[in-house]
Amino acid sequence: MPSPDLHQLLKTYWGYTEFRSKQESIVRSILEGRDVAVVMPTGGGKSLCYQLPAVALDRTCVVVSPLIALMQDQSAQLREAGIPAASLNSSFDPSAQSSIMRRASQGEFRLLYLSPERLVRPDMLSWLNTLPLAFFAIDEAHCISEWGHEFRPEYRQLRALRQWFPDTPIAAFTASATRAVRHDIVTQLQLREPRKFVMSFHRPNLRYIVHACAPRQQPRLLHAALRHYDEGAVIVYAPTIRSVEETAAAIDAMGIPAVVYHGQMEASARRRNQEAWMEGEQRVLVGTVAFGLGINKPDVRAVIHLSMPKSIEQYYQEAGRAGRDGEPADCVLLWQKRDVGLLTHFVQDIQDPEERDRAWSRYRAIRRFVESSRCRHREVCLHFGETPAWETCGACDACGASLDWLSAPASEPAPAKRSAPASRAPAARASEPPSAPAPPASGSLRDRLRHWRLSEARRLGIPAYVILHDATIDALCRQTPSSIDALCEVPGIGRKKAERFGERILEIIAAS
């Protein structure tokens, strides 16, 4: 069988001409039938690392994913790109599930998404033997480890895959795993001499700011922040459902519309709010830790925490949702002394002694982090087992970076625009500096493309970002292609997407 042209597949289905760092090596390892363990920070493009080999192998990759919404969104995005994909979950009625299972047995899908709870059922494991399996991809693999900050017991049962399918490769992916968690992933999944890929945990375009707030100071600072970040999207993380609701109400009272997201909302309401934020209809989202898994919004300019997270892993994962377009973004942790009492209360409530010990360890690490005067970027890297060659980053409060709105007197209005990004010179020694900002896209054309995208998404019953990401719309506005071939040169538009939506996109551009 001839070796597949990976660059051609990348261009045809994803609309990109080049792989990101290590993506191609990971894809080739999977195609060689190797087990792999991949640690790739948020925004690094880990989904493509298992999606592309599934297309190249022309068999079925079974993807284990922890959230129904995430499974549905990823399978919808793949279908829009021309890749046969489906998710099998409890949101479908029995007849729909039977149809998906029948089509999967016939080898119709390149990717099939399952939850860990469903996959490890004996009847499901038996049925999977009827599929033309290529490999298993375990997403959010840190959930398998008791040392991980999002441990889920049902993930532990995935060890059954090696017994049931001894000859089927397993690829494990996570965005945040310490050395102990990485070792546990390999052990629990019984990976055989896996190729290990651990990307740098350094995100040089992010500015880490940790600020200890005096009592009752947070509302004023949050008001200042939301006036400051007047372009792009903002995520505000609050520690409890009550505080999410109260914070959102306070933001609304400022005259800034905000949506909420937490675990006690109806699933349909959560999805509506998430899509309104993803599509730019609402700029600010206030949520608990329940929000964010699988979110791929490129223009998040700030992530603001209103309390101390439970672990450095949690903070890194949540803060990492900022700046996924490579442009500068701020990650601001506004903690208070009372957070210490809240976290210790959570830890003391844990009944299992071993899990309580692990929680204490995570608590001590995050407390050292917020109280430290050492480089934040370096401390994050060291926590995950990476030793940077530099001592200072120039992009955190400990290294001299500051935010105007944090120091604005209460009687003065907060600055309306972002202050200049902190110097990235020391950070550039560890990885390439972020590219220069692209020229602004045409406002009127951008608005028309976004309006078309939204109406098309509603017609198809899918999120708007599944059709086109904001970054792709901006690229369309800059390049203004006039033919299908030129359209295919726009990053993010592959041949399949151009065939489906190209004529209408070109009409909109021509009329501008």
N, C-alpha and C positions, 0 to 999 in steps of 0.2 A: 504494500500500500504506500503510495507516494506521501512524502511529508507535507502536511498542510501549509499553505502560505499564510502564516499568522498575521502578517502585516495587511494582507488583502482582506482577511476576515475582520480585522480591527477596523479597517476603513469602511468596509461594506456595511457592517452591522452597528458600529459605534460612532463612526464618523471621525476617527482620529488617525493620524498618520504615524505617531510615535507612541511607544509604551512609556509609562512612567518607570521610575527606578525599581528594578528587580521584578517588575510584572512579567516580562518575557521569560526570565529564568524560572519563575514559579510555574507559569503556564507549561513550559517545556518539561519541567519535572513531572507534572501531572500527566502529560501526554506520554511520558516514558513509563508510566505505571508505578511511579514512586509514591509512597506516603510523604506528605509534607506537613509542616507546622509553620504557620505564618503569623508573625506579629507585625501588623501594619497600622500605624496611627490613623485616626479618623480623617477621612478625606484623601487617603492614599490610593484608593481605587481597588480595594480588595475584592469586591464583588466580581469585577471583570476577570480576576485571576481564576475563578472557577466557572464563570459563564462562558468564556471563550473556549477553553478546552472541551466543554460539553458540546459546543457547536462543531468543533473540529473533529471530535470522535464519532459524531453521528450516532451516538447512543444516549442513554438517559443518565443524567447526573441527578441524584437525590440530594436535595439541600435541606439540612436541618436548621430551622429558624425559630426563634422563640416567640414571635408575635404574629397574630393573624394579619393585622394591618400591614406589617412589613412584608409578609409573604405575598399578599395580594398586590401591593404596589410594585414589588420587584417582578412578579410574573406579568403584570400589565405592561410595565416598561419593556420587557423582553418581547412581548407579543407586538407592541407598537414598532419595535425594531425589526420585526419579521422573524423572530425566533420562537418556535413553538414551546410554550411553557404553561404550567398550571400550578395551582396550590390546592391541596386537599386538606380541608379543615371543617370544623363544626359549623361554620356559617352557611354551608351549603345544605340543601335538603337532601334526603337519601337518594332520590333519583339523579340529582346532579353529581353526587359523589360516585354513584355507580357508573355514570357516563365517563367521568374523568378516569376512574380505575380501568374501565374497559379500553379507553383510548391509550392509556399508559401501557397496558399489557401488550398492545399492538405496536408499541414503540413510537407512538406519535409525538411524544414530547422530548425535547432535548434537556429540559430542566423541570423537575417536579419538587415542589416545596412541601415539607411536612413539619409538624411540630414534634418535639422530642417525645411528648406524651403519646402521640398517635403512633409514631414510628416504632416504639419499643413494645407495642402490643403483639403478642404471639401471632394473631391472625394477620397483622400487617406485615410482620417479618416474613411470614410464610408467603404472603401475596407478592412481596418484593422479589422473591425468587423467580417469579414469572416475567419480570421485566428484563429488557436488554440493558443491564446496568453497566455504566462506564466507571463511576466512582461515587463516593459519598463526600459531600462538602459539609463540614460542621461550622456554621456561622456562630459568632459570639461564643467561641469555645471556652472562654474563661469561666463560663457558667458551670463547667463540669468540675471545677476545682473548689474544694472547701476553703482554700486560701484566697479565692477570688471574691471580689466585693459584691458580685451578683450571683452567688452560688444558688443553683436550682437543682434539687435532688433528682428530678427526672432526667437531667442531663447525665447524671452519674450512670444511669442504666444504658447509655449508649455504648458501653463496653461490650454489649451483646452483639454489636455489629461484627466484631472480629470473629466471634464464634459462628455466627450465621453465614457470614460472607468472607471466609478466610482469604480468598484470592482477589477481593475487590479493594482497590486502593482507597485510602481515607485522607482527605485534606482538611486540616483544622485551621480556622482563621479567628483572630481576635485583634482588637485595637489596643487593648491595655492588659498586659500580663507581666508580672514580676518574674524573676527567675524561678521562684518556687512554684508559681502557677504554671509557667511553661513546662516545667518538669512534670507536674501533675497531669497536665493535658496529655503529654506523650505517654505517661504510664497508664492512665485510665483508659485511653482509647487503644492501648496496645499497638502503637504505631511501630512499624518495623524499619529500623535504620532510616528514620525520616530525614529528608532534607529540611533544614531549618533556616528560615529567613526572618531575621529580626531587624526591622528598619529603625532608624534613629527616632527617638522620642522627642527630639528638638523641633519645635515649630517656630522658626525665627520671625515669622510675620505676626505672631501674637505677642501682645504686651500684657504681662502678668502684673496686676496691681492688687496688693493685699492691704486692706485698711481696717484698723480696729475702730469701730464706731462707739461714740458715747451714747448713753441711753437717749432714745427719742431723736437721734440724729439721722437715722436711716431715711425717713420720709422726705426730708429736705434734700438729701443727697440723691435719692432716686429721682426726684423731680428735676434736679439739676442735670442728672445723667440723661434723662429722656429728652430734655430740650437740647442737650449737647449732640446726641446721636440722631440727627434729623434726616439722615439718609440711610438706606439699607434697613435691615431688620434687627430686632433686639430680642433676646431671650432673658427673662428674669426668673431665676429659680428661688422658690420659697420653700421652707422646710415642712409645712403642714398644709393640709387641704384648707383649713380655716385661714391661714395666712395668705394662701393663694387668692382666695376670694376677697379678702380684705385689701390686699395689695392691688388687685385688679380694679376694685371699686375706687380706691384712692387715685389710681392712674386715670380712670375715667373722669373723676372730679377735677383733674388737672386739664381736662379737655383733650386728652390723648386717648383715643380708643384702644382697648386691649382685649384680647381673648384669653380664656383660661383653659387649662388642661390638667386633669388629675384623675386618679383611678376610680373615684366614685361617680364620675359622670357616665351617662349613657354612652355606649360605644359610638352611636351615630353622632351625638353632640361633640364628642372628642374629635371625631374625624372631620366634621364640618369646621370646627375651630382650627384644626391643624391645616386643613386645605386653604382656609381663608388667609392664614398666616403664610403658608408656602407660596400662595399665588399673589401675595403682596396687597391683598384687600385690607388686611390688618397688619400693622408694622410691629406691634409689640405682643409677645406671648408670655403669659405668666403661668408657670407650671411647677409641679413637683418633680421628683426624680423619675416619675413615670413617663415624662416626655423626653423624646430625643432619639430613641433607638432607631437606627436606619435613616434618620433625617439627613438629607443631602441638599441643603439650601446654601448656595454659594455666597450670598451677600449679607451674612450675619456680621454686623459691624461690632456688636458687643454682646457678651454674655455676662450677666450680673448675678452674683450669688448673694442672697440676703441672710445667709447663715453659713456656718462652717460645715462643709460636707462630711460624710462619715469616713471617707478615706481619700488618699491622694489619687487612687485609681478612679474613683467616682468624679473627683474634681477635674482630673485630666480629660476624662471622657466627655464631660459636660462642657468644660471650657473649650475643648477642641471642636465644638460645633461652630465656633467663630472662625471667620477668615478662610473658609474653604476655597475661595477663589484666589488665594495667594496674596491678596491685598492686606495691608495692615488692619488689625482688629484688636479690640481690648477685652481682656478677661478680668473682671473686677470682683474681688471677694470682699464684701462688706460684712465683717463678722463682729460679734459682740461677746462680751464676757459671759453672758447668760447662755450662749451656745454650748459652752463647756458643760454646764449642768444638764442641758437637754441631751447631749450626746452620751454623757455618762449614764443618764437615766435609761436610754435605749439599750446600752450595753448591759446594764444590771438586770434588765428585763429578760435577757436571753437565758433560757433554761439549760441548754446543753453546755456543759463545762468547757469542752474543747472549742466549740464555736465562740463562747464568751471570751476565751483567751485570745482567739484570733481577732475578735472585735476590739479587744483592748489594744492589741498590737496596732491595728489600723488607726484607732483613736490616737494613740501616742504619736504615730507618724504624722497624721494631719495636724495635730496640735504643734508639733515641732516645726512643721512647715509654715504655719501662719505666724508663729512667734519668732521665726528665724530672721536674721538680718543678712543671710547669705543669698546669693543669686538664685532666684526662683527657677529659672530655666535649668540651671545646673542641678538644683535639688531634685527636680522632677526626673531628670535623666538618671541621676544616681539612684533614685528610688527604684527605677526599673532595671537597674543593673548596667547602665551605660555610663562610661566615664568620659565626659567631653574633654577635648584638648584645650579648652579655654576656661578661664576662671570667672569672667564677667560677661554679661550678654548685652548690656546697654538697653535692654527691653523689659525691665521689670523695676519695681519700686526699690528693691534692694540695690540695684545698680544705677540708680539715679533717675529713672524714668518717672514722670509725674503726669497728672491729669489736672487741667485748669479747674474743672468743675468740682473736684474734690476739695479744693482749698478756697472756693468762692465764699465770701462772707454771706451769712444768712440774709442780710438786708440787700444784697446786690443780686441782680439777675444772673443766672448762670450763662456762660458763653454759649452761643447758639451753634457754633461750628466746632468741628473736631480740632484739637491742637495737633501740631505736626507730629508725625510718628517718631517715636524714639529712634535714636541712631541704631542701626543694625550692624555696625562695623565689626564688633567682636564676634557677633553671631555668625558672620559670614565665614569665619574660619572653620566652622563645623559643617555648614551646608550652604548651598547657593542662596544668595539674598533673593527676596521676592522680586519679580519682574516689575518694571515701571508700570504705573497705572495706564490702562489703555485710554485713548481719547474717548470722551463721552459720546454715547450713542445718540442718534437723532431722537428727540423727545416725541415728536408726533408719530413717526414711523414705529417707534417702540410701543407707543400706546395702542396703535392699530393692531400690531402683531399680538400684543398681550390680550386685547379684546377678542381677536379671532381665536387665540389659543383657549381662552376661557369658555367661549361659546362652543367650540369644538369639543372641549373636555366634557362639558355638560351634556352635549348630544351623545357622546360615547359612554358617559357614566364613569369617567376615570379622572384622577387628579390632573390639573393643568400641567404640572411639571413633568408628567409622563410624556406629554407631547413634545414640549420644548422647555429646556431649562432657561432661566433668566440669562445666563452667560451666553447661551446660543442665540437668544434674541438680540443681545447686545452685539454679538459678532455679525449677525445678519444686517443690523443697522450700519455697521462700519463697512462691511464688504459689499453690500447691496448687489448680490448676484442677479444676473439677468437670464440665466439658463439653468437647466437641471445639472449639467456638468459643473457649472460654477457654484451652484448650491451645495453640491457634494464636497466642495473644498472648504465649506464652513465647518469649523470644529463642532462636533456634536451632532452633525447630520450625516448619517450613513446613506448608502444607496437605497435601502429599503424604505427608510423614512422619507427620503426625497421622492420616491415613486408614489408614496401614499399622499403626502401633503404638499409636495413641491409646487404643483401648478397654482394652488391657492396662495401659497407664500409668495411666489413670484408675482402674482396679480397684485397683491397688497403692496409689494415693493415698487412695482411699476407705477402704481397710482399715487405714490407719495411725492 
